[in-house]
Amino acid sequence: MNKIMLNGKWDLFDATEPKKVHSANVPGNVHTDLLKNRVIEDPFFRDNELKVLWIEDKEWVYSRAFNVDKSILAEKRVMLRAKGLDTLAEIYINGKSIGDTDNMFRCWEFDVKKILRPDKNSIEIRFKPVFPYLEEKKKAMKWEFSNHQSRVGYNTRDNGNWLRKEPCNFGWDWGPRLVTCGIWKDIEIISFSDARLTDVLVLQEHKKGSVKLSLSAKFEKASNKKYEAVFNISFNGKKIASETILFSGEKAKTSITINNPELWWPNNMGEQNLYDVEVLLLSDKVIDSKAIRIGLRKLELVRKKDKFGESFYFSANGVPFFSKGANWIPMETFITAVTEGKYRFLIKSTKDANMNMLRVWGGGIYENDEFYSLCDEYGICVWQDLIFACHSYPIFDKALVENARIEVAENVKRLRHHPCIALWCGNNEIEQCGKVGEKWEQDKMKAEDYYKFFDEILQKTIAKVDTERPYWPSSPHSPLGDRKNTCDPASGDAHLWSVWHGKQPFEWYRETTPCRFVSEFGFQSFAEPKTVRSFTVPEDRNITSWVMDHHQRAPIGNSAIMGYMLDWLRMPKDFESLIWSSQILQGLAIKYAVEFWRKSPQCMGALYWQLNDCWPVASWASIDYNNRWKALQYTAKKFFNPLLVTIEEDWKKNNADFFTVNDSVKDFNGELHILLTDLDGKILDQVKEKVSLKSGKSKKAASRDFSKFAKSLHGKNLMIWAELYDNEGKLCSENMASFYKPKSMDLRTPEIEASVRKKGPGTFSVSLKTMKPAMWVWLELENVDTVFSDNFFHMRPGREVEIEFHAGNLNEKEVKKLLLVRSLKDIYTDAT
C-alpha cells in the first residue's frame, strides 16, 4: 500500500478574510497556529482566555497543495484518510467536495481516485463553527439538552451533546473554555491495487505453563488473487514463532502456542513483559504490514456474592489486587500540543507513586496510542470511559446513535491489543448526575432509551470487537438493588464527594461504610508557586484577585480550600505559604480516605480525582500543568506503598489503633515500632510488636492507650509515630498522627540540618536531621525543577532522613545554595 503523507505545513485563514493567510502545522489546531503566528497572546496567561473566545465563532479553512504521481492514480483504489478532524469539517480536493465529517473521534476515508490529477493538487478543509450547528439541532428536534444549571464550572457553554466532540472543550470545573478546531491527527492519501490489511486481532487462552494465541487478520481486497499472511511473534527482539497462511478470502487466521510464557503484570506485582506481533501481507513481496505489542495476561473484573454484597475488584493472572491510582483528564487543552516526553513523565510518575491504575475520564478523549503504550510499559492498568459525561444526550436521534456506535467500535479495535486496558465503561456520572428519568424532558433522558443505549447498544458493539474485557455501563454504578443509589456500598463502584462538594469533614471517610471500589473522590489545591508565577503578574498574587479567580473554575473552589484550611491549619503568613498550605491539606484529605479503605477488606480500589491538569489552574490534580509534583503526589507514593502502616487515633479516648497492610506479592514478617513523643521530641512511650502478614491481607497490628500521658500533658502536645521494619531492619513504611489538629499544636522551630553530597552525574542526596519534631518537611530547589525521592514527610529527633534527587548540570556548591528546606512551622504567621 502506498501513502502520501499530508502532514506538515498548511495555510490557515478565516473564511471571511481569505487573503489574510497564516502558516499552520498539521497535526494541529487553530489556537496553537494563531498563537505561533502571534495573532493571539498566550490564552493561559492571566485572563487572556477571554480575549480569544471570538475564535470559536469563526469558520476556519486549512489548505495546501500536494503532488500525486501518475503511478498512484493508476492504482485501483485511491483514498483520502483523515485519522482525526475536529469536528465539523467540509473537505474539498481540487475545488470539488468529497465529503464532510461530524465526529472528531473517528477515522474518515473518502474515495478520491476520480478527483485527483497527476502532479499538482489542492486540498481545502473548512471547519464550521459548532454553535450554529448546535442551535439548529435544538430547534429542529425541539429539545433543550442542556441548561445553565447543568453546566460544570465557570465560563462554560452548552456542552455540545449533539456533537461527537471532546466535552471538556466547552469548559469544565478545572478547565478553560477554548473550543478548538483543526486537523488533529495524521492525514494522508493511500492507494493499492492488490489488498490492504485492515484489522489484526489476538485472543489469548491461558493454561498452566502455556498461552495459546488465536491470531486473525482482515483484509480489503481489490483483486481476486490469493495472498499470504505471515504472523511473527517476537520477544525481546528475538523471533520466537512464525506462521504463514495462504488465503483467498478477506480473512486469515492461525494459532500459536507460547510455552513457559513471560507474563505481563501490573506495577509492583511483577514484570511488564511485552511481545511483538507482526502481520505481513504478501503478494510476491510485502504489500502491507501491521505491528502491535501485546502482554500475555489474564486481567479480570471479579464480581461475586460475599458477606458485604457483591465484590468489585480486578485480578491479574489469578491474583487479586487493590487498584491504586487516579483519574486522567486530557493532558493539554490543545490536544495536539501533547508530547511523548510529557506522556512519559506523567505515566512514569504514576508508577513511581506506586499506582497501578488510571481511569481515563469520559469527558475528554480516547487518548493517543503513546499513552496506552506507556501504560503497557509501566504496568499501569487503564479503566477506559467512553466519551460521554455528566449530561443527557439526544440518543433518540438515530444518526447520532449510529455515529457514536461506529466511533466506539473503531476506538476499541484500535486499543484492544494493549495489555493495560482493564475495562470499558459506558459513561461518566450520567446516572449519578440525575440525567435519567421517567420521560424525555429538559436535560433528562428517558430511562428506557438510556438503558437501551448504554446497557445494550454500546455493550453489544464492544462485545463484537473485544471479547476479553468487561463492559460497565456507567461510573458510578450500582448493579444490585436500586440503580438510582449510585454509590451503594454493597456493590459496584462509587464517586464519593461528601468531602469537598458536600463539605463534610475529613473524618467522614472513617465514619462511613467503605464502598467496594471508589473510582472518584478528591480535594483541591493550588499549583506550585512557580507555576502560579507563570500565569500571573505580582499584583495578581492574592487568591481573591481577578486572575486567581479566573484560574479557579470550581464554584466553591477557593472558599472550600479556605474553610477546610481554617479547620486544620493556622493562617498562613503570606501568599506562597497559603499555596503550600493548600497542598498539605489536599494530601491530608486523600490520605485520610485511602489509608482507611486499604485496611478495609471490602474495598478494593481507590482512584482519586485527579492526576493531571490541562492548563495552569487551582484543581484536584496531584501534578500541576508544568509537571511539578504537588504534596499529594508525594503523599500518594507513601499511602499507595505496597506495605503500609496506618494509625487511627481517637482524640476523645486518647488511644490509637495501628493497622498494617500488605499488597506486595510476598508474605511479610517484621516489626512495628510505636513511639509517643511530646512536641520537643522527648520519647514518652515506645513498644515493638512482631508483625506477620500474608500477601494481599491487612490486620490490626496493635492498640495503645495513651490517656495517662494526655492527662498530664494534654493531647495537643502529643505525637504518635509508627515505623514498620522488615526482619533485615529496612524501613518499609512509616506514619505519624496526633490527637489534635495541627492548628492546635504549639509546634517548635525544628532546627533541621541538611548535608548535601553528590552521588553521581547530576545526582545528589541530602541527609536531614532535626532537633525537634517537624511536620510536613519539604525540599525545593529554588527556580529548578526536580522530583525528590520523598517530600512532605514528618521528622522526629534521632532519625536521619536521606533524600535523593537529580539536579542536571548543577554542582554541589550550587545545589547547596539553591536548596530550601521548610516545614509546617515555616508557613505560620508566628514562624521564627
N, C-alpha and C positions, 0 to 999 in steps of 0.2 A: 504494500500500500504506500502510495506517495503522499507527501504532505508539503504544503506551502504555509509556513507559519506567518500569521499576520500580526503577531505581537510587535511591540516596539513603538516607533514614532508615528503618531497620527496628528491630524489637525482637529481643533475643537473650536466651536463658535456657538454663540447664542443665535437661535433660528431667526430672531428679529434683527440681527446685526451680522449678516453672513460675510461681510468684508473685514470684520474685526476678528481675525483668526489667531488662536493661541496654539502653542505646541502642547501636545499631550502624549502621555505614555500609556501603553496597553500591555498588561492589565493595569487598570487604574480607575479613578473616578473623578467626577467633575470638580469636587472640592480640592483634592490634592493637586490636580492640574492647574486650577486657578491660583492656588497658593504658590506653586512653583513659578507661575508667570507673574507673581506679585499683583494680581488683580484683587486679591483679598489678603487680609492680615491673618495671623495665626488664630483660628477660631477658639483655641483653648486658652488664650491669654486674656486675662481679666474677663470682660463681658463681650468679647468680640463675636461670640456665637450669635448674638442678637443682630449684629451688623451683616451677617451673611445669610439670613433667612430668605432673602429675595431669590437665592439660587433655586430653592425648591419650587418656585412658581414659573420657572422658565422651561422652554423646550431647548435641549442641548443636542448638538449634532457633532458626531465624530466621523471623520472621513480620512481616506488615504488612497493612494494609488498603489497598484501592485502588478507585477508581471506574471504571466502564465505561459509556459512553454507549450508548443503545439503538441508535444507528446502527452501532456496532461489531458488536453482536450480530446485526444484520441482514445482515452480510456472509456470503458463502458459506463462507469458511474463516476460522477464528479459532484462533490457536495461541499457546502459551507458548513462547518461545525463550530458552533459557539458554545463553549462549556459553561458560560455564566454571563447573562446580561441582566443588569439591574435598571429597570424592570420592564417598563412599558416601552418596548423598542419596535420601531419600524425599520426594516432593512432594505436597502436598495443597492443593486450592483449594476453598474453602467447605466444608471438612471431608471432602472426597472425594479419595481417592488417584487421581492422574493418571499416576503412573509413578515409576520410580527410575533412578538413574544409578550407574555404576561406572567412569568414566573422566574424569579431570579435563582431558584434552586434547581432548575432543570438544565440539561444539555439539549441544545436545539440544533437540528440538522435540516438543511434545505438543498434540494436538487438545483444545481446551478450550471449544469452541463450546457444547456442551450443558451444561457445568458452570457457566459464568459466568452472572451475572444482572445486570439493569440496576442502575445506581448502585453501591452498596457491595458489595465482595467482599473476601475474605481469602485470603492465601496463607501457607502454612507449609512450610518446608523443614527436614527433620530429618536431621542429619548423624550417621551412625553411627560409633562408634569403629572404627578399622581393624583393631586387633589381634585381637579376637574373630573377625572375618571371616577373617583370615589363618590363625588356628588351625583354624577349621572346614575351610578349604580343604585344609590339610595333612593333617588327619585323614581327610577324605573321599577324597583322592587317594593317601594313604599314601606321600607322597614329601616328604622334607626338602629344601627348595630352598635352604637357607642354613644355615650353622653359625657358631660363634664365630670359627673360624679364617678364614672368608671375608669377615668384615666389614672395612670400610675405615675406619680411625681409631678413636679412643676414643669411649665413650659413644654407641654406636650400637645399634639394634635391627635385627632381620631386615629386609632392605630391600624388603619388600613386593612381591616378584616376581610374586605372584598379582594384583597390583593395578596398574592403569594410573594411577600417581601419581608425582609428582616424586621420583626415587630419593634424592637428597641430603637430602630432608625428614627422613629417618630417621638423619641424621648422616653425615659423611664425614671424611676426614683433614685437612680445613680448615674444616669447618662444624659448627654445633651440631645437636643432635637436638631439633627443635621441630616436632612432627608437626601440621600445620595442618589446618583445615577451614574451609569458607565459600564464599560466592558470589564468586568471584574475577574474574569478567568481567561484562559487561553482561547484564541480564535484562530482558525486555520481552514485551508482548503484541503480536502482529502480526495484521492482518486484511486480506482482499481478496476481491473478487468477480469480478474480471477475471483478472489474472495477476500474477505477480511474477518478477523477474529473479533467477535462482539461481546463475549462473556466467558468467564472462567469460574467454575465452582469446585470447591474442595470440601468434601464432607469427611468427618473423622469417626471411626469406630474404635473405641478403646477397649483393649483386652489386656489381661495380665502379661506384661512383657512385650507388648506389640501395639501398634496403631495401624489400622487399615485405612488408607486414604482412597476415597472414591473421587476420581477426577473426571470432570466433564468440561467440554468447551463447545460453544456455539459459534456458528459462522453465518455470515451473509454472503451468498454466492452470486456471482454474475455470469457463471458458466456452469455447464453440466459435467465438468471434468471431475475426476477423482483426485483427492488430495491426501496428504499425510499430515497427521498431527503428532508432534513429539512432545512428551511430557517428561521434563527433567526435574529431579529433586536434588538439592544440594544442601550441605550443612557445613558451616564454617569455610565456605569457598570450595569445598570438595564435592563433586558429583557422587551421590550415593545410590541413585536409581534412575532408570530411564525406560520409557515405554513408547513405542511408535505404533500408531493406529492408522490404517488406510480406511478412508470413509468417502462416501459419495453423497450423503445427505447433508444436513445442516448442523449435525451434532456428532462429536466424537467423545467416547468415554472409555475409561480403563480404571484399574485399581492397582495400588502399590502398597505393600505392607512394609512398615518400618519396624524392625526388631530392636529391642533394647532402646527405645526412643529417649531422647533428651527432652524432658517436658518443660513447658513454659509455666512459670509460677508468678503470682502477684508479688509485689515488693515485700521483702522481709520473710517470704515463705520459701524461697529457692531462686534458681537462676531463671533468667528470661531468655531461654534458648529459642532461636528463630531458624526456620528452614526456608530456603528459597525454592519457589516453584516457578518454572519457566515453561511456557507453552509456545511451540513454534508451529506455524502453518507453512507447509512446503508444497511447492509445485515445481520440481526440479531444483529450486532454490527457496530460501526463506522469503516468503512474501508478506508475512505479518508475524508479530510476536507479542506476548504479554508476560510480564514478570510480577509476581506478588511474593510477599513474605508471610509465612504463617507460623503460629506456635501450636505445638501439639499439647492440647489441654482440654480438660472437661470442666467447663465453668458453668455452674448450675445455680438457679434460684430455688431454694428449698422451702416449700410451703407444706407443712404437715401439722395436724392437730397435736396440741400439747396442753399442759395444765394451765397455761396462760391464755390459750385461744388457738391461734394458728401462727406458726413460725414464719419469719421472713428473713432469710439470710442466704448469703452466697457461699458456695463451696468450690474449691479448686482441686481437681483431681481427687475428689472424695473427701477433702479436708475442709471442714467449715472454717470460716474466718470472719472476724469483725471488720466491717467496712469502715475505713477511716479516711476522711478526706474533706473535700469542699466542692462547692458549685462553681462552674466555669461559665463566664459570660464572654462575648466576643472580645478578643484581645485588643482590638483597636476600634474606635468609632468609624474610621475609614478602613475597611477591612483589607483593602489592597496594600495598606501600609505594614501589614504583618511581615515579620522576617523569621527565617528558620532559627536565627540566633535567639530571638525573644521567645519563640515557642520553646526552644530547648532550655533556656534559663527557667522559665516558669514551670515546666514539667519536671525538670530535674529538681527544682525547689520542692515540689510535692514529694518526690522520692526522699530528698534529704530531710524532710519534716516527717518521715515515717508514715506517709499516706500511702494508700493502695487503691484509691478510687476517686474519680472526678465525675460529677454529674454535669453533662453538657445541657445547659438550661434551654427550654423550649421557646424563649423569646428572642433568640439570637439567630445563629446559622448552623447548618451542618458544616463542621469545621473542615479545613483543608486536609489533604492526605498527610501532610507533615505532622500535624497534631497527633493523629492516631498512630503513625509510625513511631513517634517518640514515646507515646504511652506504651506501645508494644515493647520498646527498648528498655524502658524504666520500670515496667511492671505495674503500671497504673491502669486499673480496670476502669471502663467507661460506662456509665449509665447514660444512655443517649435518648434525650427527649426528641420527639418530632417537633416541628416548628409551629406550635400552637400554644398560646399562653394567655391566661388571665381574663380573656374576653370571650364573648359569644361570636360565633362565626356563621355566616349565611349558608349553612350546609343543606338548605332546601334548593340551592342553586346547583343543578346537575353538572353544569360546566365547571364550576369551581371544585366540586367533589372529584370529578374525573381528573382535573388538573392536579389536585393535591395527591390523588392516588398514584398518578404517574411519577410525581416528584418523590414520593416515599419509596416506591419501587426502585427508582434509579439510585437513590442515595443508599438504600440498604444494600443493593447489589455492589455499589462502589466500596462500601465499608465492611462487608460481612466477613472478609478473609482476615481481618485484624483480630488477633487473639485477645486484645484488650476489651473489645466490645462485650459487655456482660448482659445488657438488657435494652430493649426498645420500649420507650414509654410514649403513649399517645399524646399527652399534653401536660402543660404546667398549670396547675391550680384552677382550671376551669370549674371543677366541681366545688373546690373549697371557696372560690370567689362568688358562689351562688349564681352562676350563669346558666343553670339548668332548672327549668320549671315545668309546670303542667302544660303550658302552651307557649307559642311564639308571642313574645311581647318585647317592648323596648329593652334591649340588652340582655335578653334571656332566650335560650334555645328550648324548644320543646323536648322533654326528656326522651320521648320515643325516637326522635330524629337524632338526638345526641348519642344515645346508646347504639343506634344502628351504625352511625359513622365511626365512633371511636371504639366500640366493642366488637363490631363485625367487619365493616369495610376495611379499616386500616389493619386489623388483626389478620384478616384473610389475605390482604395484599402482601403483608410481610411474610406470612406462612408460605406463600408460593415461592418466595425467593430466598428465604432463610429459615430452615427447619431446626437450627441448632441453638437458637436463643429465645428466651421467653419474651412475651409481649405483656405490657402492663398499661391499662387504659388511661390512667391519669396519675399525677403526683401532686398532692397526696391522694390515696385511695384506700378505702376500707372494703374488702371483699366479703366480710361477714356482717350480718345484721343490716342496720340502716345505712345505706350508701351516703346519705347526707351527713352522717357523722364521720367526716373525712379523716379525723385524727383519732380514731378508736384505738386505744392502747392494746386491744386484744389481737389485732391483725393489721396487715398491710403496712404502708409507710405513712409518715406524718410530717407536716410542716408546723413547727411549734414556734409561735410568735407572741406568746403571752408576755415573755420578757422582750422588751423593746416596744413593739406596737401596742401591746396590752399594758405596758408599764408596770408589770409585776416585778417584784424584787428577784435578784439572782437566786435566792433560796427557793423560789418556786420550782426550780428544776428538781431539787431534792425532795420536795413535798408532794410531787405529782407522780402518779404511776408511770413507770417507764414505758414508752412505746416500743414496738417491735423493731422499727428502723426509722431513724429521724433523717429525712433527706433534705430538710431545710430548717435552720434556726440561725440567729445571728445577732450581731451588735455592731454599731458603727464606731468609727474613729476618724480623726483627721489624718491626712497624708503626712509624711515626714516633713519637717520644716524646710529642708532643701527643695522638696517638691512644691510646697506652698510658695516658696520664693520664686519658683519658675513661672507662676501664672499671676503673680501679684506685684504691686509696687509697694514701698513702705507704708503709705497711708492706708492700704487695704488690709493690713495685718492686724485685724481685730475680728473675732468670729462673727460679730454683728454687722460688719461692713457690707456694702452692696456687693462687692466682688466675692467675698467669702460666702455670702448667702447664695450668690449665683452658682457657686461651685458646691452647693448643698441642695440636692434635688428631693430629699425626703421631707414631706410636710412637717413631721415632728422632729427632724434630724437634730439640729443644734440644741433645741430645748430638751430633748431626751438625753443627749450626752451630758448636758449640764445638770439635769435633775439627778441622774444616777451618780454623777461625779460628786455632787454635794452630799449624797448618801454615803459614799465610800471614802472620799479623799478630802484633804484640806484644799482650800482655794489656792490654785497655782499662782506663782508670783508674777508671771508675765505671759505674753502670747505664746512663745515657744514652749514654755513649761506646760501651758494648757494643752498644747498639741500632744506632747509626750504623755501627759496625764490621761488623755482620751485613749491613747494606745494601750496604756497599762490597764485601764478599765475594760477595754474591749477584750484583751487577753484573759482577764479575770472572769468575765462573764462566760466566755465559751469554755474555759477550764472548768467552771462550776458544773456545767452541763455534761461535758464529755467524761469527766472522771466519774461522775455518778452513773452514767449509762454504761461505761465499760465494766463496772463491777456488778452490774445488774444482769442476771443470766438471760432474761427475756429480750433484752435489747442487743441487736447485732449490727448496728450501723449508725454512724454519726457523720453527716456531711454538712459542714457549716456553710452558711452563706456569707461571704463568697471568697474565692481565691484572689481574683484579679480585678483590675479596673480597665476601662476603655478610654479614659481621659483623666486628667488630674482633678480629684474630687474628694470630698468627705464621703465615705462609704463604708460598707461592711467588709471590704477587701482586707486580706491579710498581707498582700503585697501590693504596693501602690503602683500607679501608672508607670513610674520611672524605674520599675524593678527593684524597689527598695523594700526589704523585709520590714514589716511593722512588728510591734511587740507580739501580736497574735501569732504570726508565723513562727517566731522563736518559741512561743509558749506551746504551740501545736506540736513542735518537734518533741517536746517533753511529754505532753499528755497523750500523744499517739505512740510513744515509745512502746515496743513490744512488751517490755517488763515495766510495770508501773506500781508505785506505792501511792496511795491516796489517803487523805485524812478527812474524816468527818467529825468536826468539833461541835460540841453542844455548849453554848455560852451560858445557858441557864444552869446547867448542872456542872459545868467546868470539867467535863470529861471528853474523851475523844476515842473514836474507833479508827483502826488502821486496816486498810484493805490492800491486798496485793492482787495483781492481775498478770497473767502470763499468756500473751498472744504469740510468743515465739514458737518455733517448731519443735523445741526440745523441752523436756521437763526441767524445772528449776529447783535447785537446792542452794540455800544460802542463809543469810542472817539479816534481820531487820533491827536497826539501831534507832531507838526512840529517845529523844532528848527534850527536856524542858529547860528553857533559859529565861532570864529576865532581859530587859532591854539593854543592859550593859554587857550581855553575853555570858553572864555567870550561869554555870550549869546547876540547876536546882534538882533535877531528877534525870536518871537515864536507865535504860534497860535494853537488853539484847534478846531477841526472840528468834529461834530457829524457824525457817520457812521452807516448806516443801510444797511445790505446786505443779500439777500436771499441765502439760501444754493445752492451751485453749480454755483454761479454767481461771476462776477468781475466788477469793475467800477472805473472810475477816481473819487477819493475822494476829491482832492484839486489840485490847481495850485498856485505857489508862484513866484513872481518876486523879485529877489534879486539883480537886476542890480545896485541899488544905493549903496549897500554895496561893490559890486565888483569894482565900480568906485573909492571908497575911499581906499579900502584895497587890491585890485587886487584879482581876482577869485582864484588864487592859495593859498590864505590864508583863504579860507572859507571851512567849513564842514557843510553838511546838515544832520540832524538827523530826523528820523521818528519813532514814537513809537505808536503801536496800543494797546489800552486797552479796556477790556470789561467793562460793567457797574458796576462790582464789584471792578474795579481797578486793575485787573490782567493783566499783560503784556502778550499779545498774539503773537506779532511779532514786530521786530524792524529792522531797516536798516540804512545805512549810505552811503552817496555819496559825491563826491567832483567834482568841475568843472574841475580840472586839475588832471593829473595822479600823483600818489604818488611820483614819482621821482622828480616832480617839486615842491613839498611841503616841506617847511623847518620845518619838524616835531620837536617838542620839546621833551626833555627827559621827559617821562610821570610821573616818580616817583610813581610807583604803590606800594601800601602797601597790603600785604597778611596776613590774620589772619586765622590760621588753627585750627579746633576743631574736636574732634572725636564725631561721631553721634551714632555709634553702632558698633557691632563686625565687624572689618575690613572696616568700612565705615567712610569716613571723608568728611568735607566740608571746603572750603576755601572762605573767603569773601575778595573781592578785591575792593580797592578804588584807584583812580588816581587823581593826581593834574593837569595833562594836558591831552588833548585828546590822545588816543593811538589807533593805527590801528593794527589789527590782533594780538591781545594779545593771547599768547598760553602758556599752562602749560605743564610741563613734570616732571615725577618722574625719577630722574637720575638712569638709569640701572634697572628700574622697569616698567613693562608693565601694563597699565590700560587704561580704556576708561572713559573720563571725560563727565559729563553731557552736557558740551559745551566747545568749544575750537575754537581758531582762530576767535575771536569776537572783536568788536570795543568797546571802553570805552570812556565816557566823564565824566568830573568832576561833582560831585553832584549825581551820580547814582552808588550805590553799586551793585556789581555783586556777586552772590553766586554760586559756582560750587561744585558739589558732585562727589565723586569717591570712588572706592574700592582700598585698599592697602594691602590686605592679612593680614599677621601677623605683619605688622609694627605697632609700637606705635606712639603716637603723636609726640614725640621728633624726631624720625627717619624720619617721613614724612616731618616735618619742615626742616630738614637738606637736604633731597633729592629733595624737591620741587624747580623747576626752573620756574620763570615767566618772559617771554620775550615778546617783541612786534616788529613791523616792524623796529622801530628805532634801535634796537639792531643788526639788520642784516647789517646795512650800515657801510661803512669804517670809517665814522666820528662819530660812536657811542661813547658816553661818559658815 
